[in-house]
Amino acid sequence: MSVDCIGKQAWWGMLAIDPSHRGQGLALDLGAQAILEMNSDFGVKDFMPGVQPGNSASEAVCGRMGLVPGEFAIIGCADPQALANGRMTK
C-alpha cells in the first residue's frame, strides 16, 4: 500500500503498557517500531506526540524518540463511561 504523506504529520500516542510489564522499555521499543512502520508503509516523516501534559513517563519516552510538542493541539472526544477511569490517557 502506498500513501502520499508529503508535508503531513502523524500523531503518536495512546500507547499503554500493562502495569506488570512497565519499566522494561516496551513503550520505547513498540513506539519506535510504530514510527518506523508508519514511515515505511506510508512515507510519514513528521510525528508529533499526543501526551497529556504532566504524564512524565510518556513525556520521557517521547523525548527519547525525539518527539517534541508542536504548535498544534489535537482534541479528542469520548464517552467517559466507555473508559475504565473516565480518561483517554493515564
C-alpha positions, 0 to 999 in steps of 0.5 A: 500500500502506498500513501502520499504523506508529503508535508503531513504529520502523524500523531503518536500516542495512546500507547499503554503498557500493562502495569506488570510489564512497565519499566522494561522499555516496551513503550520505547521499543513498540513506539519506535517500531510504530514510527518506523512502520508508519514511515515505511508503509506510508512515507510519514516523516513528521510525528508529533506526540499526543501526551497529556501534559504532566504524564512524565513517563510518556513525556520521557519516552517521547523525548527519547524518540525525539518527539517534541510538542508542536504548535498544534493541539489535537482534541479528542472526544469520548464517552467517559463511561466507555473508559475504565477511569473516565480518561483517554490517557493515564 
